[in-house]
Amino acid sequence: MRVLIATLVLLAIFAASASATEYVVTPVQTSAQINAVVAGLKPGDILTFSAGTYNNVALSLKGLKGTKNAWIVIRGAAGAVPPLLTINTNVVFQANIDIGSGTSYVAIANLQLSQTGTRVYAGVKLHTGNNNILLEGLTIVNINGNGIDALNINSLTNIVIRDNIIASVGLKLL
């Protein structure tokens, strides 16, 4: 019951911003095109990934800042199968989702992450000073490195990792 109430509260926060814009991306867009949209996200905005497979799409969320009352939401479209973001680590030299330093009030939900290649990178990487980050409903599989990696874990605050599936990762969860 507490999880349901917490989820409803977060959904109310996400919907609260009157100036919020929803952006929808599709599998035909490149990593550069999608990251240009990410870089322009403002408090309350929502980025929705349409169903499908996104090859060599890695997200860079450096310095992305929502607010307490207007989180930034990055999510897969509602449906039976969450969108898949897959990278070849011999081509893309970073985590599937790199949550750069200073990122705050960002929710990431309903996505699948996987990797091919031989280089070791995390599925999701948290950096120094991240706060108020929600990772929910992610499926993180076939990752060469950590499923979720945290740099300088003592500098992170209010990081919620909930209802995720993490399997077949090279190292560990955190």
Backbone bond lengths (Angstrom), bond angles and torsions (degrees), N, CA, C in turn:
res aa  C-N    CA-C-N  psi(-1)  N-CA   C-N-CA  omega(-1)  CA-C   N-CA-C  phi
1 M - - - 1.447 - - 1.527 110.69 -
2 R 1.353 117.16 -40.49 1.460 120.45 179.58 1.519 111.01 -63.49
3 V 1.353 116.86 -38.06 1.460 120.25 178.51 1.521 110.01 -64.44
4 L 1.323 117.38 -42.77 1.463 121.67 178.61 1.521 110.67 -61.17
5 I 1.320 117.21 -44.94 1.467 121.04 179.46 1.523 110.05 -64.07
6 A 1.331 117.35 -44.08 1.468 120.85 179.17 1.520 110.55 -62.31
7 T 1.324 117.21 -41.16 1.458 120.65 178.51 1.516 111.18 -64.66
8 L 1.325 117.70 -42.28 1.460 120.87 178.34 1.521 111.51 -64.03
9 V 1.330 117.34 -38.44 1.457 121.15 177.70 1.526 109.64 -63.56
10 L 1.341 116.57 -44.81 1.460 119.40 178.94 1.523 111.65 -63.72
11 L 1.313 117.46 -40.86 1.458 120.11 177.48 1.521 111.21 -61.98
12 A 1.322 117.37 -38.27 1.463 120.84 177.23 1.525 110.45 -64.41
13 I 1.329 116.92 -40.21 1.463 120.81 178.01 1.522 109.58 -63.29
14 F 1.359 116.65 -45.18 1.458 120.65 -178.09 1.518 111.48 -62.18
15 A 1.315 117.85 -34.19 1.456 121.83 -176.53 1.526 112.66 -87.68
16 A 1.332 117.69 -4.66 1.457 121.48 -170.60 1.519 114.98 -73.31
17 S 1.309 117.13 -26.34 1.452 118.64 -173.50 1.531 111.83 -78.17
18 A 1.330 115.79 120.33 1.466 120.99 -178.50 1.523 111.46 -71.69
19 S 1.326 118.07 -27.26 1.457 121.07 -177.45 1.524 112.51 -94.46
20 A 1.310 117.14 10.88 1.460 120.94 -177.86 1.528 111.23 -66.99
21 T 1.317 114.43 145.87 1.458 121.49 176.97 1.514 108.16 -122.30
22 E 1.340 116.93 139.66 1.456 120.00 173.42 1.524 108.68 -102.82
23 Y 1.327 115.30 126.98 1.456 123.01 176.43 1.523 107.18 -108.16
24 V 1.315 117.47 138.52 1.455 122.03 179.00 1.527 107.92 -120.91
25 V 1.340 116.01 127.71 1.463 120.93 177.48 1.524 109.07 -113.16
26 T 1.331 115.28 159.07 1.464 121.48 -177.89 1.522 110.08 -127.80
27 P 1.346 117.28 163.53 1.469 120.44 -177.78 1.527 114.96 -62.15
28 V 1.324 119.07 -15.47 1.470 119.40 -179.95 1.526 112.01 -80.79
29 Q 1.329 117.58 -11.84 1.456 120.24 179.01 1.526 110.52 -80.34
30 T 1.335 116.04 146.99 1.457 121.65 -179.49 1.526 110.78 -81.68
31 S 1.319 114.69 167.35 1.458 120.28 176.16 1.534 110.19 -59.19
32 A 1.330 117.35 -41.35 1.470 120.83 -179.72 1.526 110.84 -63.62
33 Q 1.337 117.30 -42.27 1.460 120.12 179.21 1.536 111.47 -64.41
34 I 1.328 116.06 -42.49 1.465 119.75 -179.56 1.524 110.76 -68.21
35 N 1.335 117.36 -40.70 1.460 119.74 179.45 1.526 112.38 -69.07
36 A 1.321 118.11 -24.88 1.471 120.60 173.21 1.528 109.83 -66.17
37 V 1.325 116.72 -38.86 1.466 120.34 175.73 1.528 109.26 -65.78
38 V 1.329 117.06 -45.88 1.470 121.88 179.83 1.530 110.31 -56.28
39 A 1.324 117.19 -46.19 1.465 121.48 -176.92 1.529 112.24 -61.40
40 G 1.332 117.24 -25.44 1.454 120.63 -178.90 1.517 114.91 -94.81
41 L 1.340 117.63 2.76 1.465 119.70 -178.56 1.522 111.23 -66.54
42 K 1.309 115.17 137.79 1.468 123.39 -179.85 1.531 109.12 -116.46
43 P 1.335 117.61 165.15 1.468 119.67 178.81 1.524 111.55 -50.67
44 G 1.334 115.63 132.76 1.456 122.14 179.49 1.518 114.59 90.27
45 D 1.337 117.84 -15.05 1.464 120.56 -179.17 1.518 111.77 -69.42
46 I 1.335 115.02 154.60 1.460 122.58 178.53 1.524 107.83 -127.11
47 L 1.315 116.40 131.04 1.461 122.70 172.71 1.518 107.18 -111.59
48 T 1.328 116.62 117.45 1.458 121.79 -178.42 1.517 109.67 -111.41
49 F 1.329 115.39 128.12 1.463 122.14 174.61 1.521 108.07 -89.97
50 S 1.333 117.00 121.79 1.462 120.99 174.74 1.526 108.67 -66.14
51 A 1.330 116.31 161.26 1.466 121.12 179.45 1.521 110.17 -58.79
52 G 1.335 115.24 150.11 1.459 120.32 176.01 1.512 111.78 132.68
53 T 1.335 115.21 -174.92 1.464 122.66 -179.84 1.517 109.51 -108.51
54 Y 1.317 116.03 128.59 1.460 124.15 179.35 1.526 107.31 -107.61
55 N 1.326 116.86 101.75 1.466 121.46 -177.11 1.522 110.93 -82.57
56 N 1.334 114.62 133.36 1.464 123.12 179.75 1.528 112.80 52.80
57 V 1.324 115.57 40.32 1.466 121.42 173.61 1.519 107.88 -107.17
58 A 1.328 114.99 113.10 1.459 122.01 176.05 1.519 107.34 -118.32
59 L 1.313 116.26 133.13 1.464 120.89 -177.02 1.523 111.38 -93.96
60 S 1.327 116.36 133.84 1.462 122.59 175.32 1.526 107.91 -112.95
61 L 1.325 115.93 115.18 1.469 120.91 -176.43 1.522 111.63 -111.25
62 K 1.297 118.87 38.00 1.460 122.30 -176.31 1.525 111.43 -66.24
63 G 1.334 115.74 121.09 1.457 121.68 174.51 1.519 115.08 70.53
64 L 1.316 117.75 14.23 1.464 121.42 179.22 1.529 108.43 -70.45
65 K 1.334 116.78 127.65 1.470 119.53 -174.03 1.520 112.23 -132.02
66 G 1.331 114.94 113.19 1.450 120.36 166.00 1.517 106.84 -88.65
67 T 1.316 116.36 -165.49 1.465 120.62 175.84 1.521 108.52 -131.25
68 K 1.317 115.79 170.64 1.461 120.87 -179.78 1.527 111.32 -55.78
69 N 1.315 117.16 -37.61 1.460 121.54 -177.74 1.523 114.11 -99.14
70 A 1.320 117.70 -1.69 1.471 120.49 -178.64 1.534 109.29 -148.84
71 W 1.311 115.31 78.15 1.467 121.22 179.27 1.527 109.51 -66.43
72 I 1.313 115.97 154.16 1.464 122.71 168.40 1.523 106.37 -91.65
73 V 1.329 117.40 132.32 1.457 121.89 -177.29 1.529 109.49 -117.96
74 I 1.316 115.30 128.29 1.470 122.33 173.55 1.516 105.41 -119.82
75 R 1.348 116.11 119.55 1.460 118.31 -170.86 1.524 111.34 -148.66
76 G 1.321 113.06 160.28 1.451 119.57 170.61 1.513 108.83 -83.94
77 A 1.333 114.91 151.98 1.462 120.13 177.75 1.520 109.46 -61.47
78 A 1.322 115.72 147.65 1.460 120.46 177.20 1.528 108.36 -63.23
79 G 1.314 115.81 141.11 1.460 119.78 179.76 1.510 110.12 158.28
80 A 1.290 116.29 -179.70 1.461 121.77 -174.37 1.526 112.52 -70.28
81 V 1.331 118.08 -38.81 1.468 120.79 -176.41 1.529 109.12 -119.53
82 P 1.335 117.57 117.21 1.465 119.45 178.41 1.535 110.74 -64.23
83 P 1.330 117.72 148.79 1.460 120.87 176.48 1.531 110.90 -57.57
84 L 1.342 116.63 147.40 1.462 123.20 -178.46 1.519 109.68 -107.53
85 L 1.336 116.60 121.54 1.460 122.28 172.21 1.515 106.83 -104.27
86 T 1.318 116.80 112.78 1.453 120.64 -177.39 1.526 109.77 -122.55
87 I 1.320 116.37 141.75 1.461 120.35 177.91 1.517 110.01 -129.61
88 N 1.322 115.76 150.47 1.452 122.89 169.97 1.521 105.28 -96.80
89 T 1.324 116.91 112.34 1.468 120.78 -173.96 1.528 112.78 -69.10
90 N 1.331 118.19 -10.07 1.460 120.27 173.28 1.533 110.66 -81.52
91 V 1.326 117.29 -12.91 1.460 122.94 -179.09 1.531 111.13 -111.73
92 V 1.323 116.93 -44.11 1.462 123.05 -178.98 1.527 107.63 -105.21
93 F 1.327 117.49 118.28 1.457 121.38 -171.90 1.522 112.49 -100.21
94 Q 1.325 117.40 59.27 1.457 121.51 175.72 1.521 109.27 -164.41
95 A 1.309 115.76 177.04 1.465 121.77 175.68 1.527 109.65 -68.03
96 N 1.329 116.38 161.01 1.469 119.90 175.11 1.529 110.11 -58.32
97 I 1.324 116.38 -45.31 1.459 121.40 175.86 1.527 107.23 -128.24
98 D 1.323 116.03 112.74 1.460 122.73 -178.65 1.528 107.59 -105.35
99 I 1.337 115.53 105.54 1.468 121.52 -177.45 1.529 106.93 -91.37
100 G 1.319 115.47 90.27 1.456 122.55 -172.02 1.513 114.44 -63.25
101 S 1.323 114.89 167.20 1.465 122.83 -177.65 1.523 111.52 -52.65
102 G 1.327 114.86 138.92 1.452 121.45 174.67 1.515 115.76 81.13
103 T 1.317 117.93 1.11 1.459 120.44 179.41 1.523 109.15 -71.17
104 S 1.347 115.96 137.33 1.462 119.05 -178.44 1.526 111.37 -149.44
105 Y 1.329 114.18 155.74 1.462 122.91 178.69 1.531 111.85 52.39
106 V 1.338 113.91 55.25 1.462 121.62 179.24 1.526 108.23 -127.66
107 A 1.334 115.95 131.62 1.465 122.12 175.59 1.524 108.37 -112.88
108 I 1.332 115.84 133.33 1.464 122.13 177.66 1.519 106.79 -123.72
109 A 1.332 116.63 124.21 1.467 119.65 -172.48 1.523 112.23 -146.47
110 N 1.329 114.17 153.65 1.451 123.17 168.01 1.527 113.53 58.70
111 L 1.325 116.62 48.74 1.460 122.44 175.93 1.517 109.07 -130.01
112 Q 1.338 116.17 154.48 1.460 122.06 170.63 1.526 107.54 -108.43
113 L 1.331 116.50 139.97 1.461 121.92 178.57 1.520 109.17 -126.35
114 S 1.332 117.02 134.37 1.464 120.43 174.84 1.525 109.32 -150.56
115 Q 1.348 115.02 168.14 1.459 121.11 -177.99 1.522 110.56 -140.12
116 T 1.330 114.75 152.96 1.461 122.64 164.82 1.521 105.33 -124.64
117 G 1.319 117.15 173.54 1.461 120.11 -179.83 1.513 111.20 99.20
118 T 1.330 115.45 177.36 1.468 120.49 -172.98 1.521 114.33 -109.57
119 R 1.314 119.06 -14.90 1.461 120.30 179.82 1.532 109.70 -72.96
120 V 1.327 116.16 152.49 1.459 121.50 -174.89 1.536 110.19 -100.45
121 Y 1.330 115.70 113.09 1.456 122.22 175.36 1.519 108.64 -138.20
122 A 1.312 116.18 156.58 1.465 121.43 179.53 1.529 110.58 -80.23
123 G 1.328 115.24 161.16 1.460 119.88 170.27 1.518 110.06 -70.69
124 V 1.340 116.14 -50.65 1.470 122.67 176.49 1.521 107.00 -128.01
125 K 1.323 116.62 131.81 1.464 120.51 178.61 1.517 109.61 -121.04
126 L 1.339 115.36 123.60 1.473 123.27 175.48 1.525 108.18 -98.84
127 H 1.327 116.88 141.78 1.456 121.38 -177.73 1.527 111.63 -116.38
128 T 1.313 115.25 172.09 1.452 123.00 179.45 1.526 111.06 -50.85
129 G 1.324 115.50 132.20 1.454 121.10 173.07 1.515 116.00 82.96
130 N 1.329 118.12 4.95 1.469 118.58 174.99 1.523 109.01 -66.88
131 N 1.334 116.44 141.53 1.459 119.66 174.88 1.522 109.70 -148.97
132 N 1.324 114.42 153.01 1.458 122.37 179.58 1.536 110.78 53.22
133 I 1.325 114.51 62.53 1.468 123.02 178.36 1.523 107.04 -117.19
134 L 1.326 116.83 132.81 1.462 122.54 175.93 1.520 108.84 -116.17
135 L 1.342 116.69 123.63 1.463 123.38 173.44 1.516 106.07 -115.56
136 E 1.332 117.18 109.79 1.463 119.86 -172.33 1.527 110.85 -140.19
137 G 1.325 115.44 136.15 1.455 120.83 175.41 1.517 113.75 68.81
138 L 1.339 116.63 25.79 1.459 120.31 178.05 1.524 109.62 -89.41
139 T 1.325 116.33 146.47 1.457 122.13 170.27 1.522 106.11 -114.17
140 I 1.326 115.83 113.60 1.467 121.93 -175.84 1.527 107.00 -116.41
141 V 1.339 116.32 108.02 1.468 120.66 -175.05 1.523 110.68 -137.86
142 N 1.339 114.34 156.50 1.478 121.67 176.70 1.526 111.16 54.41
143 I 1.319 114.86 52.40 1.464 122.32 179.99 1.527 107.57 -108.26
144 N 1.339 117.14 133.54 1.464 121.10 -178.29 1.529 112.45 -71.30
145 G 1.318 117.32 -31.26 1.462 121.63 -178.89 1.507 110.82 -107.29
146 N 1.336 116.30 -147.10 1.456 121.43 178.23 1.529 110.42 -68.28
147 G 1.310 116.52 145.54 1.460 119.45 173.04 1.516 109.74 -62.11
148 I 1.334 115.82 -50.31 1.464 123.02 173.55 1.523 106.48 -130.80
149 D 1.316 116.50 125.67 1.456 121.95 -176.58 1.528 108.48 -117.22
150 A 1.317 116.29 137.19 1.461 120.85 179.94 1.521 109.91 -124.80
151 L 1.332 116.22 118.56 1.456 121.16 174.66 1.520 108.58 -85.77
152 N 1.314 116.58 133.11 1.467 122.15 178.42 1.532 110.57 52.07
153 I 1.311 115.14 61.86 1.463 122.26 -173.04 1.532 112.94 -55.33
154 N 1.325 117.67 -27.62 1.469 120.55 -179.77 1.526 112.71 -69.83
155 S 1.337 117.73 -15.24 1.465 120.30 179.99 1.529 112.55 -92.50
156 L 1.335 117.55 -2.93 1.463 121.75 -178.07 1.523 109.80 -90.53
157 T 1.342 116.59 140.44 1.464 120.02 176.96 1.527 109.95 -135.07
158 N 1.317 113.90 143.45 1.462 121.93 176.61 1.532 112.83 53.54
159 I 1.312 115.80 52.50 1.457 122.20 175.86 1.529 106.64 -99.50
160 V 1.334 117.53 120.36 1.460 121.67 -179.16 1.527 108.00 -111.62
161 I 1.335 115.46 121.34 1.467 122.73 177.58 1.516 105.33 -118.30
162 R 1.354 115.73 108.82 1.457 118.94 -168.97 1.531 110.79 -140.24
163 D 1.348 115.03 137.93 1.463 122.71 172.31 1.523 113.07 54.75
164 N 1.328 116.09 45.93 1.462 121.72 177.29 1.524 109.84 -108.14
165 I 1.314 116.81 156.55 1.465 122.41 172.04 1.517 106.63 -111.88
166 I 1.331 116.20 122.44 1.463 121.32 179.32 1.528 107.14 -127.75
167 A 1.349 116.57 116.78 1.460 121.17 -175.79 1.524 109.75 -147.36
168 S 1.325 114.58 154.04 1.475 120.92 177.19 1.516 111.89 54.62
169 V 1.334 115.53 50.13 1.459 120.52 175.54 1.519 108.40 -105.54
170 G 1.334 116.09 151.47 1.453 121.08 -173.71 1.505 114.91 -69.81
171 L 1.324 117.19 -34.12 1.453 119.03 -174.57 1.518 112.08 -119.09
172 K 1.316 117.78 -81.14 1.466 120.51 -173.53 1.515 110.52 -159.64
173 L 1.319 116.48 179.59 1.460 121.91 178.11 1.524 110.50 -71.22
174 L 1.311 118.18 -56.92 1.476 122.36 -178.80 1.496 109.11 -129.12
